[in-house]
Amino acid sequence: MGFDLERFSEDVDPDFKCNLCNKVLEDPLATPCGHVFCAGCLLPWIVQRGKCPGQCRRLGPKELNHVLPLRNLILKLEIRCDHYERGCRRLVKLQHLAEHTEMCEFSPAKCRNKGCGETLSLRDMDEHMRGSCEQRPVGMCQRGCGLVLLYREHRLGSHCCLQALRAHGQALQSQLGGLERELKRQGLRSSKREKALLSQLSALQSELQMTALKYQKKFTQYSARIHSLTKGIPAQCT
């Protein structure tokens, strides 16, 4: 598929347009009979119908040719950023569009605070995560569990140490299970690899075992803490 005509800063030469998608050519391909279309438009057409879209002859994919001079001319055209609708007003040459889009401060991204998931522009992400996200951390709980306290919990007064410890313990147990599965998978692979890799696998297995023991220890500690807190926390938290 090509590029929308309205994205370009000036009127585009009609010869730069694909007659299948009616947009500016993207990676132009030429047929032996002289017709030019976007690669993304022409290849599926040829595979499905086996003939030129101009209805002039039958042909196959191997008969198509890239039109590099035409492609180079199109790449010099100025085009709006992909994120124009999000606020970016930059005009860049088409050949630099992918590079600009990747770095554009208006690119959409999801908040990295666990439990949020809001989509914002990159330029607004830092302010959101630090100052307005409901799921941003605001400190550590001082009432017994010692876990991270989120802004929403602090604002609503809804933090429950017992529930938080249970959730954290379940997360640790899940990570422990994943490590154990990875350890078994690596063990099965070791019998199929060359001897040169056995020492690397052995080191990896040792590291996984140490990490698993670490999480098992933490899980045991939190389980004991949950048991002790159960005796002193009101019934509505259980």
N, C-alpha and C positions, 0 to 999 in steps of 0.2 A: 504494500500500500504506500502511496505517495504522501506528500506534505500538503496540507490545506492551503489554498491560494491566499486566503486572507491573512495568513501568518507572515507573509513577506512584506518588506518595507516599500516595494515598488511593484508596478504591474509586471507580471511574468510573461516572457515570450511564449506564445502558443505552442511553439515547437518543443518547449520544455514540459509539456503536459502529457500525461498518460491518458489514452482514450478508453481505458477500462475503468479506472477509478476517478477520472477527471480531476486529478490532483497533480502537483509538481512531481516529476519522475524521481523515484528513489531507486538507485542502483539500476539504471536503464539497460535493458536487453533488447537486441535487434533480431528480427526474423530474417531469413534469407531473402524474403520478398521486400525488405526495407521498412517494415513497421517497427516502432519502438514502444515498449511498455515497461512499467516497473517489473523488476524481477519477481517481487512478491505477488504481483497480479498475473503475470504471464505464465510462470511455471505451473501453478495449479490448473490454469486453463488448458495448457498443452497436455498435461498428464491426464486430465479428465476427458478432453474432447479430441486431442490428437490433430488439431489444425490451427492455423493462424486465426486470431480474433477478427482479422479483416476478411475472413471467409475466402481467401484466395488460393490456399493450398494446404495440403496435409504436411505435418512436420513433427519432429520429436525434440525433446529437451537438448540433445547433443548438437542440434543444428543452430542453437541460439548463441549469440555472441554479445559480450559486454561492450558497451560504447563508451570507452574511457574519455575521449575528448569532450563528449557531451556531459558526462558525469562530472568532469573537472570544472566545466563552466557553471553547472548547477550548484556545485559546492561553494562557489564564490558569492552566491546570492545571500543577502542579509535576511534573517528570519527571526521571529519572536521566540523567546524562551518557551519551553514546554510548560512552564509554570506562570504564564501570563495571567491566567484567570485567578491565580493566588496572589498576584500583586507585582510580579517581576516585569519591569518595563525595558529590559535589556534587549538590544538587537545585536545578534552575532552572525558571523558568516556560518553558513550551513556546515562547513567542514569542522567548525569548532563547537557545534551545538551539543554534542554528547559530553564533551569536556566541561562546558559551562553548566549544563543541566546537573551533572554529578556534584558540582561544587555550589550550585545556586542556593542562596540563603532562604529562598522561598520553597525549597524542596520539602514535601510533606514527610513527617516522621512521627512515630508514636512515642508518647512519653515513656521513659524507661523506669519510672517508679512502679513497682509491682502493684497491680490492682487498678491502675489508672486506665491506660490504653487510649487516652485522648490523642487525636492526630492534630499536629500543629506544624507551622513552618519552622525550619531549622533556626531561623533568626529569633524566634520566640521561645525556643525550647528551654534555654537556661533560666530565663525569668520565670517560666511556668513551673519548672521542676523545683526551683528554690523558693518561689514566693507565692504561688497560687494553687498548686496541685493539692488536692484533698488527701492524696496518698503520700505526701512528702514526709520524711522522717523529721521529727522535732526534738528528739532526745531519747533518753532511756527511761524505762519505767522504774520509778523509785518505790513502788509498793510491794515488791517482792520477787517479781519474775526476772527483772533485769534485761528484758527484751526491748527492741526498738519500739518507740511510741510514735504512731502516725498522727498527722495533724487532725484528720477527721475524728479519730478516737479521742484526741485531746479536746477538740471542740465540742463533741457530743457527750464526753465523759463516759464513753462506751467500752473502754478498755477493760477486759477481764483477764487477769493473770492466768487463771486456770485454762481458759479457752486458748489463750495465746501460747501457753506452754504445750498444750495438747497438739495444736497445729504445728508448732515448731518441731515437736518430737516426731510427728508423722512425716514431716518433710525430711528430717534426718534419716528416718527409717527407709524412706523411699530412695534417698541417695545411697544409703548402704546397700539396698537391694540392687540398684543399678551397678554399683561397683562390683558386687559379687557376680552378677551376670557377665560383666565385662571380663572379670578374671577367668571365669569358666570359658568364655569365648576365645580369649587369648591362649588358654591352655590347649583347646582343641586345635587351634591354628598351628601351634608350635610343632605338632607332629608332621605337618605338611610342608614346613619351610626348610630351607637349607641350614646347615650347621652354623653358617656365619651369622644367622639371625637369632640363634638360641640364647646367646648371652644377653642380647637386647631384650628379648622377651622375659628372661629371668629377672632382669632389673625392673622391668615394667610390672611384673607380677609382685615383686617385693614392695614396690611403691604403692600398688593398689591394696595390698594387704595392710600396710601401715596406715593408709588413709581409711580403710574399712574399720580398723581397730580404733582409730581416732573418733570416727563418727559413732561407733558402737559405745565407746566410753561416754561421749556427750549424751547419747540417747539414754543411757542408763542413769546419768546424773539428772537429766530433766525428768525422767520417769519418777525418780525418788523425790524430786522437788514437787512434782504434781501431787504425789501421794501426801506430802506434808502440808501442801496448801489446801488440799481438799478439806482438811479438818478445820481450817480457819476462815474459809471464804463463804459468804452467804449462799443460800441454796439457789438463787437465781442465776449464778454463774455456772452451775454444774449442768 
